[in-house]
Amino acid sequence: MQKPGTGGIYELNDHLYEGRYSPTNAQGKREVHTVYAKTREECEALLEKMIVEVRERIKEEKRKMKP
């Protein structure tokens, strides 16, 4: 089981995994980001990398919105 804020990994079929992360963006709306991989381990690595990138982008957008 994943911790809150770390996304989720789902097995779509016997050779495809989906990693999904749904944060709230700078405008307060939920946005879905997904990655796909052939193995669970590869999907976990891609998901972690994507989460870091998305959090940085949202943080930058919030910073730009402040007067």
N, C-alpha and C positions, 0 to 999 in steps of 0.2 A: 504494500500500500504506500502511495506517495504522500509526502507531507503537503500541507496547504501551501499554495504559491509556487509549486514545482511542476505543475502541469500533470498530464496523464498520458499513459502509454497503453495503446489498445492493439490487439492482434486482429488484423483485418482478415487474413487467411494464413495458411501454413507457411508462407514466405514473404509476408509484408506486414510491417508494423507502422502504426501512426502515432506520432507524438503531438499532443495538443496543449496549447497554453492560451488562456483567455483572460488577459488583464483588462483593467479599466484604463482607457487612454487619458490624455491630458484634458479632453473635453468632457470626461465623465461617462463615456460610452464604452461598452464592452466590445473588444475586438478579438477575433479568433486567429491564432497563428498555428500552422501545422507543419510538421516535417514527416517524411516517410523514409523508411530504411528496411533492409532485408533481414536484419537481426535485431533482437531486443537491445543488446549492448550498444550497437551502432546508433539505434534510435535514441537511447538515453544520452549518449554523447552529443548528438546533434541537438536534442532538446535543451540540454544544459547550455550549450553555446548560443542557441537562439534566444533563450530566456534572458541571458546577460545582455545581448544586443538590443532586445526589445525594451528591457528596463532602462537601459542607457538612453535610448531614443525618447521614451516617454518622459524621463527625467529632464532631458534637454528641452522638449516641447513645453513642459511645465515652467521651466526657467525662463523661456522666451515669452511666455504669457504674462508673467509678473511685470507690473509697470516699473 
